[in-house]
């Protein structure tokens, strides 16, 4: 007696079987048409069709094969499972750097997220992607535990010389980094003179997250704080999580006083 696991294994162990079932889910087809579509031999195709007919997943009338409602059901659910496993495999490595205690949403909400992985051959990929979002956004909100002068320069251009609204919560360490970079310090002072720029300091930021209009960017770091990957998503649930994290940190933060930023270090 076969079990449900036997039927799953029956499909999973043969790409040709999956291809035949998907082909018939699109439209009825003859033995020869199916063989041509999947690139299998006549014998293999005939065996698969016979096995499907035994399971009542297809019916045959002469040469024409038609999927049954049960076969469509199996095809839909098996395809869904394949898609979910493919999404999990794509996110498996990046998710190891997303602290589980911060996950107040179902991790499956990230299934369609863009993954930017830090590669030794291209260490600036994440920075470039973040900059693309910052440059194209009318409103930027976020919490950050790290900074690069290029981000300050970009935000200075988009706020002092543009009309982007910026609300940023940074750690004391980030503020010190800015203070010790003369150009960045000068640019931040000028930014703080803008009505639509609000920068505050909070020590206990758990993760760097940016909210760029409808998109959310999440920086993933290892235990030593080294950036390993980034996730970008427009999922509304993840966005709500990011906004809540930002607002909680902002409410506990203190505004940065322009007088505490000097450009003469």
N, C-alpha and C positions, 0 to 999 in steps of 0.2 A: 504494500500500500504506500503510495507516494504521499508526501507532505507538501505544505506550502513552500518550505525551504527547498524541497526537491525541484519544484517548478521555477523558483527564483534562480537556483543554480543552473537549471536547464537553459534558461535564457542567458544568464550572466556568463556562462562558459563558452558562448559562441556568438561572435559578432555577426556571423551570417544569419543566425536565427533572429537576432534583434533587427537586422536590416530587412529581412523578409516581412516581419510583423509590421514594421514601420511603412514599408512599401504598400502593403495591403490596407493599412490604416488610411492611406491617402486616397486609394481608389482600387477597385477590383483589377486584377491583372492575370494574364495567362502564365503558365509555367515558363515559357521561353522569355516573356517580358521580365519576369522576376529574376530569372537567371542572368539576363543581360544587365539588369539594374545592380545586382549585388556582386557580379563578377565571379560567381561560384560555378562549379561543374554541374552538369545535368543530374548526375547521381546525387550530389549533395543537396541540390535544390529539391529534388523529388523526395529525399528522405526527410527534409525539414517540413515540407508540406504535409507529408504523411503523419509526422509527429504532431503537427498543429491540428490536423483533422482529428486525430485520436483524442486530443484534449478539447475538441469542439471549439477551438479558437478561430477556425476557418471552415467554410463549406466549399465544395467544388461542384461545378456543373460543366461537364466536358473538360475543356482546357482552362476555363475561367475559375479563378479562386477569389473568394469574397470573405472578408473578415466578418466574424459574428459580433454581436453586442458584447459577449463575454471577452472575445479577443481584443476589442477596442478598449474595454475596461483594463485588461492586463497591460496592453500597450501604453495607455495613458499613465497608469500608475508606475510602471517600470521606467518609463521615460522620465517621470517626475523624480523618482528615486535617483536615477543617473544624474539628473541636473543638480539635485541637492548634494550628492556626494562630490560632484565636480566643483561645486561652489565651496564646499568644506575643504577640499584639497587645496584650492586656490588660496584660501584664508588660513589654512592650518598653521603655517609658519608665522605669519604676522600676528595671529591671535595669541601666540605664546607670550607676546610682549604687552598685551592689553590686560592690566590687572583685573582679576575676576571680581574683586570687591567693588570695583567701579561699575560693573555691568548690571545696571538696574533695568536694562532692556534685553529682550531676547536676541541672542547673538545672531540669529538668522536674519535679523534686520540688516545685517551687513553683507548679505549674500551678493548684492549687486555693486558693492563698493569698489572703487578704483583702488588698486594696491600699487604703491610705489615702494619698491624695495631698494635699500641702499646697496649698491654694488661697488666693489673695489675699483672697477673700471670706470665708474661714473658716480663719484661721491657727491656730486652737486645735484643729482636728479630730484631729490626731495625739495631742496631749496628752490630750484627752478619751478617746480609744480606749485609750491606755496605762493611764490611770487606771481604766478599767472592768475591765481585766484584773488590775491590782494589787489592786483592792478585792475582787475575787471569788476570789482565790487563797489557798490555805492555805500555800503555799510559794513564795517569790520568790527567784530567783537571777539574777545577771546581771553584765554588765560595761558600764560607761557612761563616755562622754566628755563628757557634758553633764548638766545638772541644772536643775530649776526648783523654787522653794520649795514649789509645790503638791505635788510628788512627795515631798519630805521630810515635809511635813505629813501626807500620806496614809499614808506608811510609819510615821510616829510613831503615828498613830491605830490602825493595824492591828497594830502590835507592842506598844507600851506599853499600849494600851487594848484590845488584842485578843490573838489567839494565833497570828498569822501568823509563820512562820519566814522570816527574811531573811538572805541571803548576797549581799553586793554588793561588787564590785571597782570602784573609781573612780580617775580620774586625779588627779594633784596639782592640776591646774587646777580640777577639780570640788571637791576638798577646800577650796581657797582660796575658791571661790565660797560654799561653805557657811559657812566661818569669817567671811566678811564680811557675812553676813546673820544678824542677832542671833537671830531666832526660829528659823531653820533650825539654827543652831549649838547652841542650847539643846536643841532637839528631838533632834538627833543624839546629843548627850551622854547624854540620857535613854535613847535607843534602845540605846546601847552598854552600858548597865547590864543589859539584858535577856539572858537566857541564850541565846535563840534568834536573836540578832542578831549578825552578823559582818560588819564592813565593813573592807576593806583597800584599800591604795593601790598602783597599778602604772602606770607612765608609758606603756608601749607597748601600750595597748589599741587595736586596729585598727578596731573598729567597736562601736557600742552594740547590745547584744543582751540581751533579757530572757526568762527562762524562767518562765512562770506556770503551775504545775501541768503540764498536758499541752500547753499552747500555747507558741509561741515568737514573740516580737516582734523585728523587726529594723529599726533606724533607718537610713535611707539618707540620706547627706549628699553635697553636692557637694565640689569640690576645696577650697573655702574653709571647709568644716566646717558649712555651713548645712543644716539638715534640709530635705529635699525631699519625702520620702515615707516610708511605713512599710509593712512586710509582716507579716502575722500568719498563722501556719500551725500545724496540729497534725500535720504529716507527721512520722513517727517518725525518718526518716533526717535531716531537718533538725534535729530536736530533739537527736539524738545529736551532730550537728556543733556545736550551740550549747552543749551540756553540755561537750563536749571543749574548746571555746574558753574557756568559763568556768573550767574546772578548770586549764587551762594557765596562764591569767592569775592565778588565785588562788594557785597553787603558787609563782609568782614574786613575789607581792605581799607587802607588810608590813602587819600589822594597824594600824588607826588607834588611836592612843593617846588616850583621852578628854582627857588633860591638854593635848594640842596643839590642842584645839578650845576656843575662848573665845567668849563671847557679848557681849564689850564693845567690838567693833570699831566 
